[in-house]
């Protein structure tokens, strides 16, 4: 289960990377502008603003479930073992989300993660960035924005320096009452993880 918990740690690291997606100026009513607000909230260590534009609870919950499914595919977990793995993940999920969100809050507010917990899940929050080599990942650009009313999908090009490969991560966003936007889901996270696994095997 330790390898599994290292794998789900990728979700938090992805959210951390998304905070560096700025660099381009957009009109205030566009999803791209709100991406810039996420970046700004990290630079100013403003957790409240960060949470205004990033639904951390929903992202971590959705990401945990998606990563669990991909993990079982990659490690050929089937039959009774699959049932057992799902049962264990159900028990661990609330603890993981709580620890990951606490570490994320510390990271936004201080620029680092020092918490050293994780006994229940088998992975320390300090490992959330180290285990996935996050220092070599960056968002190079926003590839596209697909908007449909008060919902949108922003395509982020993530460059993995360790693999020397680009991946596309779709951030689903919803418009808030003031016209700005909030990241609520990584809609192609499963596909993203499968591509990363494949690239790692081929490297």
GUKOLTI-510435 format. One record per atom (N, C-alpha, C): residue number from 1; residue in three letters; atom name; x, y, z. Coordinates in nm, 3 decimals. Atoms other than C-alpha are relative to their C-alpha. Layout:
N
  num  residuo  atomo        X        Y        Z
  NUM      ALA     CA        X        Y        Z
...
END
This chain:
203
  num  residuo  atomo        X        Y        Z
    1      UNK      N    0.081   -0.122    0.000
    1      UNK     CA    0.000    0.000    0.000
    1      UNK      C    0.085    0.127    0.000
    2      UNK      N   -0.085   -0.119   -0.004
    2      UNK     CA    0.298    0.234    0.043
    2      UNK      C    0.016    0.059   -0.139
    3      UNK      N   -0.014   -0.049    0.137
    3      UNK     CA    0.351    0.254   -0.335
    3      UNK      C   -0.129    0.068   -0.045
    4      UNK      N    0.128   -0.060    0.036
    4      UNK     CA   -0.018    0.328   -0.376
    4      UNK      C   -0.013    0.140    0.057
    5      UNK      N    0.013   -0.131   -0.062
    5      UNK     CA   -0.008    0.616   -0.129
    5      UNK      C    0.096    0.101   -0.062
    6      UNK      N   -0.091   -0.089    0.071
    6      UNK     CA    0.296    0.760   -0.306
    6      UNK      C   -0.064    0.045   -0.130
    7      UNK      N    0.063   -0.034    0.126
    7      UNK     CA    0.096    0.749   -0.626
    7      UNK      C   -0.110    0.104    0.018
    8      UNK      N    0.107   -0.098   -0.019
    8      UNK     CA   -0.204    0.936   -0.487
    8      UNK      C    0.054    0.134    0.046
    9      UNK      N   -0.062   -0.128   -0.038
    9      UNK     CA    0.035    1.199   -0.353
    9      UNK      C    0.015    0.091   -0.121
   10      UNK      N   -0.013   -0.078    0.123
   10      UNK     CA    0.065    1.308   -0.718
   10      UNK      C   -0.110    0.103   -0.012
   11      UNK      N    0.112   -0.093    0.013
   11      UNK     CA   -0.275    1.473   -0.694
   11      UNK      C    0.031    0.134    0.065
   12      UNK      N   -0.033   -0.126   -0.068
   12      UNK     CA   -0.163    1.729   -0.438
   12      UNK      C    0.110    0.074   -0.074
   13      UNK      N   -0.108   -0.064    0.072
   13      UNK     CA    0.153    1.794   -0.635
   13      UNK      C   -0.051    0.069   -0.126
   14      UNK      N    0.058   -0.061    0.119
   14      UNK     CA   -0.053    1.862   -0.948
   14      UNK      C   -0.065    0.133    0.035
   15      UNK      N    0.064   -0.124   -0.042
   15      UNK     CA   -0.255    2.122   -0.759
   15      UNK      C    0.106    0.106    0.028
   16      UNK      N   -0.108   -0.094   -0.026
   16      UNK     CA    0.070    2.280   -0.642
   16      UNK      C    0.052    0.058   -0.131
   17      UNK      N   -0.051   -0.045    0.129
   17      UNK     CA    0.195    2.298   -1.002
   17      UNK      C   -0.096    0.097   -0.066
   18      UNK      N    0.099   -0.086    0.063
   18      UNK     CA   -0.130    2.457   -1.118
   18      UNK      C    0.009    0.144    0.051
   19      UNK      N   -0.012   -0.134   -0.056
   19      UNK     CA   -0.058    2.752   -0.890
   19      UNK      C    0.106    0.084   -0.072
   20      UNK      N   -0.103   -0.072    0.075
   20      UNK     CA    0.229    2.843   -1.122
   20      UNK      C   -0.041    0.021   -0.145
   21      UNK      N    0.048   -0.005    0.138
   21      UNK     CA    0.011    2.866   -1.432
   21      UNK      C   -0.018    0.140   -0.054
   22      UNK      N    0.021   -0.138    0.045
   22      UNK     CA    0.011    3.246   -1.454
   22      UNK      C    0.102    0.046   -0.101
   23      UNK      N   -0.098   -0.054    0.091
   23      UNK     CA    0.233    3.475   -1.653
   23      UNK      C   -0.061    0.070   -0.118
   24      UNK      N    0.070   -0.065    0.110
   24      UNK     CA   -0.024    3.590   -1.906
   24      UNK      C   -0.119    0.074    0.057
   25      UNK      N    0.111   -0.079   -0.054
   25      UNK     CA   -0.280    3.863   -1.844
   25      UNK      C   -0.127   -0.023   -0.081
   26      UNK      N    0.128    0.025    0.063
   26      UNK     CA   -0.647    3.800   -1.919
   26      UNK      C   -0.104    0.097    0.054
   27      UNK      N    0.110   -0.079   -0.049
   27      UNK     CA   -0.971    3.990   -1.888
   27      UNK      C   -0.057   -0.065    0.125
   28      UNK      N    0.043    0.050   -0.131
   28      UNK     CA   -1.124    3.958   -1.542
   28      UNK      C   -0.109   -0.104   -0.006
   29      UNK      N    0.111    0.094    0.008
   29      UNK     CA   -1.424    3.759   -1.661
   29      UNK      C    0.039   -0.131   -0.066
   30      UNK      N   -0.041    0.123    0.068
   30      UNK     CA   -1.216    3.485   -1.827
   30      UNK      C    0.061   -0.099    0.098
   31      UNK      N   -0.063    0.101   -0.086
   31      UNK     CA   -1.100    3.155   -1.674
   31      UNK      C    0.150    0.023    0.015
   32      UNK      N   -0.144   -0.023   -0.006
   32      UNK     CA   -0.741    3.246   -1.760
   32      UNK      C    0.038    0.104    0.104
   33      UNK      N   -0.026   -0.103   -0.100
   33      UNK     CA   -0.759    3.556   -1.542
   33      UNK      C   -0.003   -0.060    0.140
   34      UNK      N    0.010    0.063   -0.133
   34      UNK     CA   -0.867    3.344   -1.245
   34      UNK      C    0.117   -0.094    0.026
   35      UNK      N   -0.122    0.077   -0.019
   35      UNK     CA   -0.570    3.114   -1.306
   35      UNK      C    0.109    0.091    0.056
   36      UNK      N   -0.096   -0.097   -0.050
   36      UNK     CA   -0.362    3.424   -1.251
   36      UNK      C   -0.025    0.036    0.145
   37      UNK      N    0.033   -0.028   -0.139
   37      UNK     CA   -0.547    3.490   -0.926
   37      UNK      C    0.050   -0.112    0.092
   38      UNK      N   -0.052    0.112   -0.078
   38      UNK     CA   -0.449    3.143   -0.806
   38      UNK      C    0.150    0.020    0.020
   39      UNK      N   -0.143   -0.025   -0.010
   39      UNK     CA   -0.086    3.222   -0.884
   39      UNK      C    0.029    0.112    0.099
   40      UNK      N   -0.021   -0.114   -0.088
   40      UNK     CA   -0.114    3.556   -0.705
   40      UNK      C   -0.024   -0.035    0.146
   41      UNK      N    0.031    0.039   -0.137
   41      UNK     CA   -0.269    3.399   -0.397
   41      UNK      C    0.115   -0.077    0.063
   42      UNK      N   -0.116    0.074   -0.051
   42      UNK     CA    0.034    3.171   -0.366
   42      UNK      C    0.115    0.097    0.028
   43      UNK      N   -0.108   -0.096   -0.018
   43      UNK     CA    0.279    3.458   -0.410
   43      UNK      C   -0.020    0.087    0.124
   44      UNK      N    0.029   -0.085   -0.117
   44      UNK     CA    0.103    3.661   -0.139
   44      UNK      C   -0.037   -0.082    0.123
   45      UNK      N    0.029    0.091   -0.111
   45      UNK     CA    0.043    3.355    0.083
   45      UNK      C   -0.141    0.021    0.055
   46      UNK      N    0.138   -0.028   -0.037
   46      UNK     CA   -0.331    3.422    0.083
   46      UNK      C   -0.084   -0.127   -0.016
   47      UNK      N    0.072    0.126    0.004
   47      UNK     CA   -0.501    3.092    0.170
   47      UNK      C   -0.148    0.020   -0.032
   48      UNK      N    0.142   -0.023    0.024
   48      UNK     CA   -0.853    3.239    0.169
   48      UNK      C   -0.026    0.026   -0.148
   49      UNK      N    0.018   -0.027    0.144
   49      UNK     CA   -0.814    3.373   -0.184
   49      UNK      C    0.027   -0.126   -0.080
   50      UNK      N   -0.029    0.126    0.068
   50      UNK     CA   -0.658    3.044   -0.293
   50      UNK      C   -0.123   -0.090    0.000
   51      UNK      N    0.118    0.086   -0.012
   51      UNK     CA   -0.963    2.855   -0.163
   51      UNK      C   -0.120    0.057   -0.076
   52      UNK      N    0.108   -0.060    0.079
   52      UNK     CA   -1.193    3.104   -0.338
   52      UNK      C    0.005   -0.049   -0.144
   53      UNK      N   -0.016    0.036    0.141
   53      UNK     CA   -1.053    2.993   -0.673
   53      UNK      C    0.049   -0.143   -0.024
   54      UNK      N   -0.036    0.141    0.011
   54      UNK     CA   -0.950    2.632   -0.600
   54      UNK      C   -0.084   -0.078    0.099
   55      UNK      N    0.082    0.083   -0.087
   55      UNK     CA   -1.201    2.380   -0.463
   55      UNK      C    0.084   -0.119    0.045
   56      UNK      N   -0.096    0.102   -0.041
   56      UNK     CA   -0.943    2.178   -0.271
   56      UNK      C   -0.067   -0.130    0.043
   57      UNK      N    0.069    0.120   -0.046
   57      UNK     CA   -1.188    1.937   -0.109
   57      UNK      C   -0.049   -0.085   -0.118
   58      UNK      N    0.054    0.072    0.115
   58      UNK     CA   -1.354    1.845   -0.438
   58      UNK      C    0.111   -0.058   -0.087
   59      UNK      N   -0.112    0.047    0.081
   59      UNK     CA   -1.025    1.818   -0.625
   59      UNK      C    0.067   -0.121    0.063
   60      UNK      N   -0.066    0.111   -0.067
   60      UNK     CA   -0.868    1.592   -0.365
   60      UNK      C   -0.087   -0.124    0.001
   61      UNK      N    0.090    0.115   -0.001
   61      UNK     CA   -1.176    1.370   -0.342
   61      UNK      C   -0.008   -0.066   -0.136
   62      UNK      N    0.009    0.053    0.136
   62      UNK     CA   -1.215    1.331   -0.717
   62      UNK      C    0.132   -0.063   -0.042
   63      UNK      N   -0.131    0.049    0.039
   63      UNK     CA   -0.843    1.288   -0.765
   63      UNK      C    0.039   -0.129    0.070
   64      UNK      N   -0.027    0.123   -0.075
   64      UNK     CA   -0.814    1.024   -0.495
   64      UNK      C   -0.067   -0.118   -0.069
   65      UNK      N    0.075    0.109    0.064
   65      UNK     CA   -1.084    0.813   -0.662
   65      UNK      C    0.058   -0.036   -0.136
   66      UNK      N   -0.054    0.026    0.133
   66      UNK     CA   -0.941    0.853   -1.013
   66      UNK      C    0.135   -0.070    0.008
   67      UNK      N   -0.134    0.057   -0.012
   67      UNK     CA   -0.587    0.773   -0.900
   67      UNK      C   -0.007   -0.143    0.050
   68      UNK      N    0.019    0.136   -0.049
   68      UNK     CA   -0.708    0.464   -0.714
   68      UNK      C   -0.030   -0.095   -0.115
   69      UNK      N    0.037    0.085    0.112
   69      UNK     CA   -0.864    0.327   -1.030
   69      UNK      C    0.118   -0.025   -0.093
   70      UNK      N   -0.116    0.016    0.089
   70      UNK     CA   -0.553    0.391   -1.241
   70      UNK      C    0.106   -0.087    0.066
   71      UNK      N   -0.096    0.083   -0.073
   71      UNK     CA   -0.332    0.239   -0.972
   71      UNK      C   -0.036   -0.148   -0.014
   72      UNK      N    0.041    0.140    0.008
   72      UNK     CA   -0.536   -0.083   -0.976
   72      UNK      C    0.020   -0.054   -0.141
   73      UNK      N   -0.025    0.042    0.138
   73      UNK     CA   -0.511   -0.095   -1.355
   73      UNK      C    0.148   -0.030   -0.021
   74      UNK      N   -0.144    0.012    0.023
   74      UNK     CA   -0.135   -0.045   -1.356
   74      UNK      C    0.061   -0.119    0.073
   75      UNK      N   -0.055    0.109   -0.079
   75      UNK     CA   -0.071   -0.305   -1.087
   75      UNK      C   -0.085   -0.127   -0.007
   76      UNK      N    0.084    0.118    0.025
   76      UNK     CA   -0.331   -0.552   -1.215
   76      UNK      C   -0.068   -0.052    0.126
   77      UNK      N    0.074    0.038   -0.121
   77      UNK     CA   -0.533   -0.549   -0.895
   77      UNK      C   -0.142   -0.041   -0.043
   78      UNK      N    0.130    0.053    0.044
   78      UNK     CA   -0.838   -0.769   -0.962
   78      UNK      C   -0.062   -0.088    0.108
   79      UNK      N    0.068    0.095   -0.086
   79      UNK     CA   -1.092   -0.990   -0.793
   79      UNK      C   -0.010    0.047    0.145
   80      UNK      N    0.011   -0.029   -0.143
   80      UNK     CA   -1.083   -1.007   -0.413
   80      UNK      C    0.096    0.111    0.042
   81      UNK      N   -0.097   -0.103   -0.034
   81      UNK     CA   -0.773   -0.789   -0.399
   81      UNK      C   -0.053    0.139   -0.036
   82      UNK      N    0.058   -0.128    0.040
   82      UNK     CA   -0.958   -0.515   -0.584
   82      UNK      C   -0.106    0.045    0.100
   83      UNK      N    0.103   -0.031   -0.100
   83      UNK     CA   -1.248   -0.533   -0.340
   83      UNK      C    0.067    0.047    0.129
   84      UNK      N   -0.072   -0.036   -0.121
   84      UNK     CA   -1.001   -0.519   -0.050
   84      UNK      C    0.063    0.139   -0.014
   85      UNK      N   -0.066   -0.129    0.023
   85      UNK     CA   -0.811   -0.226   -0.203
   85      UNK      C   -0.101    0.115    0.006
   86      UNK      N    0.103   -0.104   -0.003
   86      UNK     CA   -1.132   -0.029   -0.252
   86      UNK      C   -0.049    0.023    0.143
   87      UNK      N    0.043   -0.015   -0.138
   87      UNK     CA   -1.236   -0.099    0.105
   87      UNK      C    0.101    0.078    0.083
   88      UNK      N   -0.106   -0.071   -0.072
   88      UNK     CA   -0.901    0.019    0.240
   88      UNK      C    0.006    0.147   -0.041
   89      UNK      N   -0.006   -0.139    0.047
   89      UNK     CA   -0.908    0.328    0.022
   89      UNK      C   -0.114    0.083    0.056
   90      UNK      N    0.114   -0.070   -0.059
   90      UNK     CA   -1.252    0.418    0.155
   90      UNK      C    0.032    0.044    0.143
   91      UNK      N   -0.038   -0.033   -0.138
   91      UNK     CA   -1.111    0.408    0.508
   91      UNK      C    0.107    0.108    0.005
   92      UNK      N   -0.113   -0.093   -0.001
   92      UNK     CA   -0.798    0.604    0.420
   92      UNK      C   -0.031    0.135   -0.061
   93      UNK      N    0.028   -0.122    0.077
   93      UNK     CA   -0.957    0.865    0.196
   93      UNK      C   -0.020    0.124    0.087
   94      UNK      N    0.019   -0.122   -0.080
   94      UNK     CA   -1.081    1.107    0.467
   94      UNK      C    0.130    0.047    0.066
   95      UNK      N   -0.126   -0.036   -0.065
   95      UNK     CA   -0.743    1.095    0.644
   95      UNK      C    0.094    0.063   -0.100
   96      UNK      N   -0.088   -0.054    0.103
   96      UNK     CA   -0.550    1.151    0.323
   96      UNK      C   -0.041    0.141   -0.040
   97      UNK      N    0.047   -0.131    0.041
   97      UNK     CA   -0.769    1.443    0.220
   97      UNK      C    0.029    0.104    0.108
   98      UNK      N   -0.025   -0.092   -0.109
   98      UNK     CA   -0.737    1.602    0.562
   98      UNK      C    0.148    0.038    0.006
   99      UNK      N   -0.144   -0.026   -0.007
   99      UNK     CA   -0.357    1.567    0.567
   99      UNK      C    0.047    0.078   -0.121
  100      UNK      N   -0.044   -0.068    0.121
  100      UNK     CA   -0.314    1.675    0.207
  100      UNK      C   -0.044    0.146   -0.001
  101      UNK      N    0.049   -0.139   -0.002
  101      UNK     CA   -0.529    1.984    0.254
  101      UNK      C    0.076    0.083    0.102
  102      UNK      N   -0.076   -0.072   -0.101
  102      UNK     CA   -0.345    2.080    0.571
  102      UNK      C    0.139    0.034   -0.051
  103      UNK      N   -0.132   -0.026    0.057
  103      UNK     CA   -0.013    2.047    0.390
  103      UNK      C   -0.008    0.106   -0.109
  104      UNK      N    0.020   -0.100    0.105
  104      UNK     CA   -0.148    2.248    0.099
  104      UNK      C   -0.014    0.139    0.060
  105      UNK      N    0.019   -0.128   -0.068
  105      UNK     CA   -0.255    2.524    0.338
  105      UNK      C    0.134    0.055    0.049
  106      UNK      N   -0.131   -0.043   -0.048
  106      UNK     CA    0.090    2.534    0.494
  106      UNK      C    0.087    0.046   -0.116
  107      UNK      N   -0.080   -0.036    0.117
  107      UNK     CA    0.250    2.544    0.149
  107      UNK      C   -0.039    0.136   -0.054
  108      UNK      N    0.045   -0.129    0.050
  108      UNK     CA    0.035    2.835    0.035
  108      UNK      C    0.041    0.112    0.095
  109      UNK      N   -0.025   -0.105   -0.099
  109      UNK     CA    0.087    3.030    0.358
  109      UNK      C    0.149    0.025    0.027
  110      UNK      N   -0.141   -0.014   -0.035
  110      UNK     CA    0.460    2.967    0.398
  110      UNK      C    0.096   -0.028   -0.114
  111      UNK      N   -0.087    0.034    0.112
  111      UNK     CA    0.596    2.839    0.067
  111      UNK      C    0.075   -0.131    0.020
  112      UNK      N   -0.066    0.128   -0.024
  112      UNK     CA    0.705    2.506    0.216
  112      UNK      C   -0.092   -0.092    0.079
  113      UNK      N    0.076    0.099   -0.075
  113      UNK     CA    0.573    2.188    0.375
  113      UNK      C    0.093   -0.062    0.104
  114      UNK      N   -0.083    0.054   -0.108
  114      UNK     CA    0.715    2.088    0.714
  114      UNK      C   -0.072   -0.106    0.081
  115      UNK      N    0.077    0.095   -0.080
  115      UNK     CA    0.435    1.874    0.857
  115      UNK      C    0.055   -0.141   -0.021
  116      UNK      N   -0.058    0.134    0.007
  116      UNK     CA    0.557    1.523    0.936
  116      UNK      C   -0.095   -0.101    0.061
  117      UNK      N    0.099    0.097   -0.047
  117      UNK     CA    0.249    1.313    0.978
  117      UNK      C   -0.013   -0.109   -0.106
  118      UNK      N    0.023    0.100    0.102
  118      UNK     CA    0.098    1.036    0.766
  118      UNK      C    0.009   -0.143    0.049
  119      UNK      N   -0.010    0.135   -0.051
  119      UNK     CA    0.115    0.737    0.997
  119      UNK      C   -0.116   -0.086   -0.047
  120      UNK      N    0.118    0.078    0.038
  120      UNK     CA   -0.239    0.632    0.905
  120      UNK      C    0.004   -0.039   -0.147
  121      UNK      N    0.003    0.026    0.143
  121      UNK     CA   -0.181    0.652    0.529
  121      UNK      C    0.129   -0.059   -0.053
  122      UNK      N   -0.126    0.056    0.047
  122      UNK     CA    0.182    0.545    0.505
  122      UNK      C    0.083    0.097   -0.080
  123      UNK      N   -0.079   -0.101    0.071
  123      UNK     CA    0.302    0.869    0.344
  123      UNK      C   -0.009    0.131    0.075
  124      UNK      N   -0.004   -0.128   -0.070
  124      UNK     CA    0.410    1.192    0.509
  124      UNK      C   -0.039    0.112   -0.094
  125      UNK      N    0.031   -0.113    0.085
  125      UNK     CA    0.267    1.519    0.377
  125      UNK      C    0.124    0.065   -0.061
  126      UNK      N   -0.122   -0.056    0.057
  126      UNK     CA    0.629    1.627    0.329
  126      UNK      C    0.039   -0.072   -0.129
  127      UNK      N   -0.032    0.076    0.120
  127      UNK     CA    0.649    1.355    0.062
  127      UNK      C   -0.084    0.040   -0.120
  128      UNK      N    0.094   -0.031    0.108
  128      UNK     CA    0.367    1.506   -0.143
  128      UNK      C    0.069    0.061   -0.121
  129      UNK      N   -0.073   -0.058    0.113
  129      UNK     CA    0.611    1.706   -0.356
  129      UNK      C    0.125   -0.079   -0.032
  130      UNK      N   -0.127    0.068    0.024
  130      UNK     CA    0.933    1.509   -0.311
  130      UNK      C   -0.018   -0.128   -0.079
  131      UNK      N    0.016    0.130    0.063
  131      UNK     CA    0.798    1.172   -0.423
  131      UNK      C   -0.031    0.009   -0.149
  132      UNK      N    0.036   -0.012    0.142
  132      UNK     CA    0.675    1.305   -0.759
  132      UNK      C    0.091    0.097   -0.074
  133      UNK      N   -0.099   -0.083    0.067
  133      UNK     CA    0.979    1.520   -0.838
  133      UNK      C   -0.061    0.129   -0.051
  134      UNK      N    0.079   -0.115    0.043
  134      UNK     CA    0.760    1.829   -0.845
  134      UNK      C    0.086    0.117   -0.045
  135      UNK      N   -0.088   -0.111    0.037
  135      UNK     CA    1.058    2.063   -0.878
  135      UNK      C    0.031    0.001   -0.149
  136      UNK      N   -0.029    0.008    0.143
  136      UNK     CA    1.099    1.943   -1.236
  136      UNK      C   -0.126    0.005   -0.085
  137      UNK      N    0.125   -0.014    0.074
  137      UNK     CA    0.735    1.995   -1.333
  137      UNK      C   -0.041    0.147   -0.004
  138      UNK      N    0.045   -0.139    0.011
  138      UNK     CA    0.598    2.324   -1.461
  138      UNK      C   -0.107    0.008   -0.107
  139      UNK      N    0.101   -0.024    0.102
  139      UNK     CA    0.304    2.456   -1.659
  139      UNK      C    0.056    0.102   -0.097
  140      UNK      N   -0.064   -0.086    0.098
  140      UNK     CA    0.447    2.602   -1.978
  140      UNK      C   -0.096    0.099   -0.064
  141      UNK      N    0.096   -0.092    0.061
  141      UNK     CA    0.128    2.753   -2.115
  141      UNK      C   -0.142   -0.053    0.016
  142      UNK      N    0.140    0.039    0.012
  142      UNK     CA   -0.248    2.750   -2.136
  142      UNK      C   -0.026   -0.027   -0.147
  143      UNK      N    0.014    0.040    0.140
  143      UNK     CA   -0.319    2.558   -2.456
  143      UNK      C   -0.133    0.042   -0.060
  144      UNK      N    0.133   -0.034    0.052
  144      UNK     CA   -0.691    2.629   -2.488
  144      UNK      C   -0.095    0.026    0.115
  145      UNK      N    0.110   -0.021   -0.094
  145      UNK     CA   -1.004    2.745   -2.310
  145      UNK      C   -0.130   -0.028   -0.072
  146      UNK      N    0.129    0.035    0.057
  146      UNK     CA   -1.340    2.588   -2.388
  146      UNK      C   -0.107    0.041    0.100
  147      UNK      N    0.100   -0.055   -0.092
  147      UNK     CA   -1.624    2.784   -2.233
  147      UNK      C   -0.141   -0.031   -0.048
  148      UNK      N    0.140    0.027    0.028
  148      UNK     CA   -1.990    2.688   -2.215
  148      UNK      C   -0.082    0.060    0.114
  149      UNK      N    0.075   -0.068   -0.103
  149      UNK     CA   -2.189    2.941   -2.016
  149      UNK      C    0.085    0.026    0.123
  150      UNK      N   -0.074   -0.021   -0.124
  150      UNK     CA   -2.075    2.937   -1.654
  150      UNK      C    0.094   -0.115    0.033
  151      UNK      N   -0.095    0.109   -0.016
  151      UNK     CA   -1.857    2.631   -1.704
  151      UNK      C    0.107    0.010   -0.109
  152      UNK      N   -0.109   -0.007    0.097
  152      UNK     CA   -1.521    2.602   -1.878
  152      UNK      C    0.103   -0.108    0.028
  153      UNK      N   -0.112    0.092   -0.014
  153      UNK     CA   -1.229    2.369   -1.937
  153      UNK      C    0.124    0.071   -0.053
  154      UNK      N   -0.126   -0.064    0.038
  154      UNK     CA   -0.876    2.512   -1.945
  154      UNK      C    0.106   -0.109   -0.016
  155      UNK      N   -0.103    0.099    0.027
  155      UNK     CA   -0.609    2.295   -2.106
  155      UNK      C    0.137    0.053    0.038
  156      UNK      N   -0.131   -0.041   -0.048
  156      UNK     CA   -0.277    2.323   -1.923
  156      UNK      C    0.108   -0.094   -0.052
  157      UNK      N   -0.111    0.081    0.047
  157      UNK     CA    0.046    2.202   -2.082
  157      UNK      C    0.100   -0.012    0.114
  158      UNK      N   -0.091    0.027   -0.111
  158      UNK     CA    0.249    2.042   -1.803
  158      UNK      C    0.127   -0.065   -0.055
  159      UNK      N   -0.127    0.058    0.043
  159      UNK     CA    0.616    1.982   -1.877
  159      UNK      C    0.065   -0.073    0.115
  160      UNK      N   -0.068    0.081   -0.099
  160      UNK     CA    0.776    1.699   -1.683
  160      UNK      C    0.148   -0.004   -0.037
  161      UNK      N   -0.141   -0.008    0.031
  161      UNK     CA    1.147    1.774   -1.673
  161      UNK      C    0.071   -0.132    0.016
  162      UNK      N   -0.063    0.129   -0.022
  162      UNK     CA    1.236    1.430   -1.543
  162      UNK      C   -0.021   -0.092   -0.120
  163      UNK      N    0.031    0.082    0.117
  163      UNK     CA    1.062    1.259   -1.834
  163      UNK      C    0.028    0.073   -0.131
  164      UNK      N   -0.021   -0.084    0.117
  164      UNK     CA    1.133    1.548   -2.073
  164      UNK      C   -0.115   -0.016   -0.098
  165      UNK      N    0.119    0.021    0.081
  165      UNK     CA    0.777    1.526   -2.199
  165      UNK      C   -0.111    0.094    0.047
  166      UNK      N    0.115   -0.085   -0.031
  166      UNK     CA    0.469    1.748   -2.216
  166      UNK      C   -0.127   -0.083    0.011
  167      UNK      N    0.130    0.065   -0.017
  167      UNK     CA    0.127    1.639   -2.094
  167      UNK      C   -0.106    0.109    0.008
  168      UNK      N    0.110   -0.096   -0.008
  168      UNK     CA   -0.211    1.810   -2.118
  168      UNK      C   -0.092   -0.037    0.115
  169      UNK      N    0.087    0.020   -0.115
  169      UNK     CA   -0.413    1.848   -1.800
  169      UNK      C   -0.117    0.096   -0.011
  170      UNK      N    0.120   -0.082    0.015
  170      UNK     CA   -0.771    1.974   -1.828
  170      UNK      C   -0.056    0.040    0.137
  171      UNK      N    0.056   -0.052   -0.125
  171      UNK     CA   -0.884    2.195   -1.541
  171      UNK      C   -0.142    0.048   -0.026
  172      UNK      N    0.139   -0.040    0.013
  172      UNK     CA   -1.261    2.217   -1.517
  172      UNK      C   -0.028    0.114    0.097
  173      UNK      N    0.024   -0.117   -0.084
  173      UNK     CA   -1.380    2.554   -1.385
  173      UNK      C   -0.147    0.039   -0.004
  174      UNK      N    0.137   -0.051   -0.007
  174      UNK     CA   -1.708    2.708   -1.275
  174      UNK      C    0.005    0.148    0.037
  175      UNK      N   -0.001   -0.144   -0.023
  175      UNK     CA   -1.792    3.079   -1.275
  175      UNK      C   -0.068    0.035    0.131
  176      UNK      N    0.054   -0.046   -0.127
  176      UNK     CA   -1.853    3.254   -0.945
  176      UNK      C   -0.089    0.122   -0.022
  177      UNK      N    0.094   -0.112    0.009
  177      UNK     CA   -2.103    3.529   -0.871
  177      UNK      C    0.063    0.130   -0.041
  178      UNK      N   -0.066   -0.127    0.034
  178      UNK     CA   -1.846    3.805   -0.914
  178      UNK      C    0.063   -0.002   -0.139
  179      UNK      N   -0.052    0.009    0.135
  179      UNK     CA   -1.755    3.685   -1.263
  179      UNK      C    0.132   -0.073   -0.012
  180      UNK      N   -0.124    0.076    0.004
  180      UNK     CA   -1.429    3.515   -1.166
  180      UNK      C   -0.033   -0.150    0.001
  181      UNK      N    0.020    0.144    0.016
  181      UNK     CA   -1.376    3.138   -1.183
  181      UNK      C    0.070   -0.079    0.109
  182      UNK      N   -0.056    0.089   -0.101
  182      UNK     CA   -1.297    2.844   -0.958
  182      UNK      C    0.032   -0.135   -0.063
  183      UNK      N   -0.040    0.133    0.047
  183      UNK     CA   -1.106    2.524   -1.039
  183      UNK      C   -0.070   -0.103    0.087
  184      UNK      N    0.077    0.096   -0.078
  184      UNK     CA   -1.331    2.236   -0.936
  184      UNK      C    0.036   -0.146   -0.028
  185      UNK      N   -0.026    0.140    0.036
  185      UNK     CA   -1.199    1.927   -1.111
  185      UNK      C    0.113   -0.006   -0.102
  186      UNK      N   -0.096    0.030    0.105
  186      UNK     CA   -0.917    1.781   -1.318
  186      UNK      C   -0.065   -0.110   -0.084
  187      UNK      N    0.094    0.090    0.067
  187      UNK     CA   -1.144    1.623   -1.574
  187      UNK      C    0.066   -0.115   -0.076
  188      UNK      N   -0.067    0.109    0.069
  188      UNK     CA   -0.883    1.411   -1.754
  188      UNK      C    0.114   -0.057    0.083
  189      UNK      N   -0.108    0.046   -0.086
  189      UNK     CA   -0.674    1.314   -1.453
  189      UNK      C    0.035   -0.145   -0.024
  190      UNK      N   -0.027    0.142    0.024
  190      UNK     CA   -0.711    0.942   -1.521
  190      UNK      C    0.087   -0.019   -0.124
  191      UNK      N   -0.077    0.011    0.123
  191      UNK     CA   -0.584    0.981   -1.877
  191      UNK      C    0.141    0.056    0.019
  192      UNK      N   -0.129   -0.062   -0.028
  192      UNK     CA   -0.305    1.209   -1.757
  192      UNK      C    0.091   -0.100    0.073
  193      UNK      N   -0.079    0.095   -0.078
  193      UNK     CA   -0.187    0.950   -1.503
  193      UNK      C    0.043   -0.119   -0.085
  194      UNK      N   -0.035    0.113    0.087
  194      UNK     CA   -0.198    0.670   -1.760
  194      UNK      C    0.114    0.038   -0.094
  195      UNK      N   -0.106   -0.046    0.090
  195      UNK     CA    0.018    0.876   -1.996
  195      UNK      C    0.133    0.013    0.074
  196      UNK      N   -0.122   -0.015   -0.080
  196      UNK     CA    0.268    0.952   -1.718
  196      UNK      C    0.059   -0.139    0.030
  197      UNK      N   -0.046    0.135   -0.025
  197      UNK     CA    0.288    0.583   -1.625
  197      UNK      C    0.067   -0.058   -0.126
  198      UNK      N   -0.052    0.054    0.126
  198      UNK     CA    0.342    0.490   -1.991
  198      UNK      C    0.134    0.063   -0.035
  199      UNK      N   -0.125   -0.070    0.031
  199      UNK     CA    0.610    0.754   -2.044
  199      UNK      C    0.113   -0.045    0.093
  200      UNK      N   -0.102    0.043   -0.096
  200      UNK     CA    0.792    0.644   -1.728
  200      UNK      C    0.053   -0.138   -0.036
  201      UNK      N   -0.042    0.135    0.038
  201      UNK     CA    0.799    0.283   -1.847
  201      UNK      C    0.088    0.003   -0.124
  202      UNK      N   -0.074   -0.007    0.125
  202      UNK     CA    0.934    0.387   -2.187
  202      UNK      C    0.131    0.075    0.012
  203      UNK      N   -0.121   -0.082   -0.015
  203      UNK     CA    1.202    0.618   -2.050
  203      UNK      C    0.122   -0.085    0.047
END
